[in-house]
């Protein structure tokens, strides 16, 4: 009887032991299954990368679409700005027209001499480009030059409107000798206007928004007495070739400006009253000498003088060359 009870007890303990092992296997199996599931989920998460590629493509596309463009409309707007702005600086600029080279008073010729210049003190690839496209570091889309008339002579201001690293950059040179060194302009009016023109949102300033006055006449862009004197001299001498007038100069006397070559017969007096110029010639028809000749007053508008003798690039270049050789205005 006791033996039978012990056998039953051992049998029950063995059954319980086996049952526990089986449950442990189930738990381990479930745990392994969960680990496998997590690993699979983690692998799937690491695979998703296509979105970043699309963003890069979009960014590249947007960058390409902002490439700078230069065209005839923008070139005309820049020309209008220079014509409006230059008189406020008592200057008059000659534009490179794409055909006839510009000559500065110290002797540089543009765009021909661009390979000779430095930019910010160092050699740089810079060249003319009608549309702003090219492989140069600086692609020049417009050039404007002013040859100064006030000593020390010779002097000049030359602006180079360029595209550099896909940005509009205005360079200026005032070198009088040696290798020209082009520097980025500090004139904010010029810089900001070029930026606006390139961006396509340029609007002329309110004070200069119109190139015409109330009488629909074109406003003059000149104010330099030497330039005005040269134009008056051409008018009074019926289109004389100023390049052959040796020792031509301007001086003041008796409340007037005078322009001539140093002789009483060559002198022409003039006064400037706003946009109106009064000039005086001698009527030699009924006189034995210049001293006895009657003085005749003539009136002409600055805009008419400019239109007749100072409107084309060739005319401006010639006048500036002549005026650049004149001495300073003196009172006599």
C-alpha positions in Angstrom: 0.0 0.0 0.0 2.8 2.4 0.9 4.6 1.4 -2.2 1.6 2.2 -4.3 1.2 5.6 -2.7 4.9 6.5 -3.4 4.6 5.4 -7.0 1.6 7.6 -7.5 3.3 10.5 -6.0 6.4 10.1 -8.2 4.2 9.8 -11.2 2.4 13.1 -10.4 5.6 15.0 -9.9 7.0 13.7 -13.1 3.9 14.9 -15.0 4.1 18.3 -13.5 7.8 18.6 -14.4 7.1 17.7 -18.0 4.2 20.1 -18.2 6.5 23.0 -17.0 9.1 22.2 -19.6 6.5 22.3 -22.3 5.2 25.7 -21.2 8.8 27.0 -21.1 9.3 26.0 -24.7 6.1 27.8 -25.7 7.2 31.0 -23.9 10.6 30.8 -25.5 9.1 30.2 -28.9 6.8 33.2 -28.4 9.7 35.4 -27.3 11.8 34.4 -30.3 8.8 35.1 -32.6 8.5 38.6 -31.1 12.2 39.3 -31.6 12.0 38.1 -35.2 9.0 40.4 -35.8 10.9 43.4 -34.4 13.9 42.7 -36.5 11.8 42.4 -39.6 10.1 45.7 -38.8 13.4 47.4 -38.2 14.8 46.2 -41.6 11.7 47.5 -43.4 12.1 50.9 -41.7 15.7 51.3 -42.9 14.8 50.8 -46.6 12.8 54.0 -47.2 15.1 56.7 -48.8 13.6 57.7 -52.1 12.1 61.0 -50.8 15.5 62.7 -50.2 16.4 62.1 -53.8 13.3 63.9 -55.0 14.0 66.9 -52.9 17.6 67.2 -54.3 16.2 67.1 -57.8 13.7 69.8 -57.1 16.3 72.0 -55.5 18.6 71.6 -58.5 15.8 72.4 -60.9 14.9 75.6 -59.0 18.6 76.8 -59.0 18.8 76.3 -62.8 15.7 78.4 -63.4 17.2 81.4 -61.7 20.1 81.7 -64.2 20.6 85.4 -65.0 19.5 86.7 -68.4 20.4 89.9 -70.3 18.3 91.1 -73.2 17.5 94.2 -75.3 14.7 95.3 -72.9 17.0 95.3 -69.9 19.8 97.0 -71.9 17.3 99.8 -72.8 16.3 100.2 -69.1 19.9 100.5 -68.1 20.5 103.1 -70.8 17.5 105.1 -69.5 18.8 104.9 -66.0 22.2 106.2 -66.9 20.7 109.0 -68.9 18.6 110.0 -65.9 21.3 109.5 -63.2 24.4 110.9 -65.0 23.3 114.6 -65.0 22.7 114.4 -61.2 26.5 113.7 -61.0 27.4 116.4 -63.6 28.6 113.7 -65.9 27.8 112.4 -69.3 28.5 108.8 -70.3 29.2 107.1 -73.6 27.9 103.6 -74.1 29.6 100.7 -75.8 27.1 100.0 -78.6 28.4 96.5 -79.4 30.3 97.8 -82.5 32.4 100.9 -81.8 35.0 100.5 -79.1 35.1 103.0 -76.2 38.2 104.9 -75.6 39.0 106.3 -72.1 41.1 109.5 -71.8 44.1 107.6 -70.3 44.2 105.5 -73.5 42.4 102.2 -72.7 40.0 100.8 -75.3 37.1 98.7 -74.3 36.1 95.9 -74.7 39.3 95.2 -76.6 41.5 95.8 -73.5 39.5 93.7 -71.1 42.1 90.9 -71.1 44.7 93.4 -69.7 42.8 94.5 -66.6 42.8 93.3 -63.0 39.7 92.7 -61.0 40.0 93.5 -57.2 43.8 93.5 -57.6 44.2 90.2 -59.4 44.0 88.7 -62.8 40.5 87.4 -63.6 38.8 86.0 -66.7 36.6 88.9 -67.9 35.1 89.4 -71.4 32.2 91.0 -73.3 29.0 89.0 -73.5 26.0 90.4 -75.3 23.5 88.1 -73.4 25.5 87.5 -70.2 26.3 83.9 -71.0 29.8 82.5 -71.1 32.5 80.6 -69.3 34.3 83.7 -67.9 34.3 84.6 -64.3 32.9 88.0 -65.2 30.6 88.3 -68.3 30.3 92.0 -69.2 26.8 92.9 -70.6 27.3 96.7 -70.7 30.1 99.3 -70.5 29.7 103.1 -69.9 32.6 105.6 -69.9 32.9 109.2 -68.8 36.0 111.1 -69.6 36.5 113.8 -67.0 37.0 117.5 -67.8 38.2 118.8 -64.5 41.9 118.6 -63.7 44.0 116.6 -62.9 43.7 115.3 -66.4 43.4 112.8 -67.9 40.7 111.2 -65.7 37.7 109.0 -66.4 35.0 106.8 -64.8 34.3 103.5 -66.5 31.5 101.2 -65.4 31.3 97.5 -66.3 28.0 95.8 -65.7 28.6 92.1 -65.3 27.3 88.7 -64.3 29.6 87.0 -61.8 28.8 83.7 -60.1 25.2 84.1 -61.3 25.0 87.4 -59.5 24.8 91.0 -61.0 28.0 92.9 -60.2 28.9 96.4 -61.2 32.7 97.1 -61.5 34.2 100.6 -61.9 37.6 101.8 -62.9 39.2 105.2 -62.5 42.8 104.2 -63.1 44.9 106.9 -64.7 48.0 104.9 -65.5 49.4 101.4 -65.3 47.2 98.3 -65.3 43.5 99.2 -64.8 42.2 97.7 -61.6 38.4 97.2 -61.7 36.7 97.3 -58.3 33.1 96.7 -57.2 31.3 100.0 -57.2 30.3 101.6 -53.9 27.7 103.7 -55.6 24.5 102.2 -54.2 22.2 104.0 -56.7 24.1 102.3 -59.6 24.3 98.9 -57.9 20.7 98.8 -56.7 19.3 99.9 -60.1 21.3 97.2 -62.0 20.1 94.6 -59.5 16.5 95.7 -60.1 16.9 95.7 -63.9 18.4 92.2 -63.9 15.7 90.9 -61.6 13.0 92.4 -63.9 11.4 94.7 -61.4 13.1 98.0 -62.2 11.0 101.2 -61.8 12.5 104.6 -62.6 12.6 107.0 -59.6 9.7 109.4 -59.4 11.9 112.4 -59.8 13.4 111.0 -63.0 10.5 108.8 -64.2 9.9 110.8 -67.3 12.5 111.7 -69.9 10.3 114.5 -71.1 9.2 117.8 -69.6 5.8 119.4 -69.5 6.3 120.6 -73.1 7.1 117.1 -74.3 10.6 118.1 -75.0 13.5 115.8 -74.1 15.4 116.9 -71.0 19.1 117.6 -71.5 21.5 115.4 -69.7 24.5 117.7 -69.8 25.6 120.4 -67.3 29.4 120.7 -67.8 30.2 124.3 -69.0 33.0 122.9 -71.1 30.8 120.4 -72.9 28.1 123.1 -73.4 30.7 125.5 -74.7 31.9 123.0 -77.2 28.4 122.4 -78.5 27.8 126.2 -78.6 31.0 126.6 -80.6 29.9 124.0 -83.1 26.5 125.8 -83.4 28.0 129.2 -83.8 30.6 128.0 -86.3 28.2 126.0 -88.4 29.4 122.6 -87.4 33.2 123.3 -87.4 35.5 120.3 -86.9 36.4 120.8 -83.2 39.3 118.2 -83.5 41.1 120.7 -85.7 40.6 123.7 -83.4 44.0 124.1 -81.7 44.1 125.5 -78.1 40.4 125.5 -77.8 39.4 126.4 -74.2 36.7 128.0 -72.0 37.2 130.9 -69.6 34.9 133.4 -67.8 34.9 137.2 -68.2 32.3 140.0 -67.8 29.7 137.7 -66.4 29.9 135.2 -69.3 31.6 132.0 -70.3 33.7 132.3 -73.4 35.0 129.6 -75.7 37.6 130.1 -78.4 41.2 129.5 -79.5 42.7 132.6 -78.0 41.8 135.2 -80.6 39.1 137.8 -80.4 37.6 136.7 -83.7 37.3 133.1 -82.6 35.7 133.8 -79.2 32.0 133.0 -78.6 30.4 134.2 -75.4 27.5 132.3 -73.8 25.4 132.1 -70.6 23.5 129.2 -69.2 20.0 129.7 -67.8 18.4 126.4 -66.9 17.7 124.6 -70.1 18.3 127.7 -72.1 21.6 128.9 -73.5 22.2 132.4 -74.8 25.2 132.8 -77.0 26.7 135.9 -78.7 28.4 136.4 -82.1 29.9 139.4 -83.8 28.2 140.8 -86.9 31.2 141.5 -89.1 29.2 142.5 -92.2 29.0 146.2 -91.3 32.2 146.5 -89.2 35.8 147.3 -89.9 37.1 145.3 -86.9 36.0 142.9 -84.3 36.0 145.7 -81.7 33.5 147.7 -83.8 31.3 144.8 -84.7 27.8 144.6 -83.2 27.1 141.8 -80.8 24.2 139.6 -81.8 22.4 137.4 -79.2 21.1 134.0 -80.1 19.0 131.6 -78.0 19.0 127.8 -78.1 17.8 125.1 -75.7 20.3 122.7 -74.2 18.1 119.8 -75.3 18.4 121.0 -78.9 22.1 121.4 -78.7 22.4 117.9 -77.3 20.1 116.5 -79.9 22.1 118.1 -82.7 25.7 117.7 -81.6 25.7 115.2 -78.6 23.3 112.4 -79.2 25.3 109.6 -80.9 28.2 107.7 -79.4 30.6 109.1 -82.0 29.5 112.6 -81.2 29.9 112.1 -77.4 33.2 110.5 -77.8 34.6 113.3 -80.0 33.3 116.0 -77.7 34.7 114.3 -74.6 38.1 113.9 -76.3 38.1 117.6 -77.2 37.0 118.8 -73.8 39.4 116.5 -72.1 42.3 118.4 -73.6 41.0 121.8 -72.5 42.7 123.5 -69.5 40.7 124.3 -66.4 38.2 127.2 -66.6 39.9 130.4 -65.5 38.5 133.9 -64.8 40.0 136.6 -67.0 
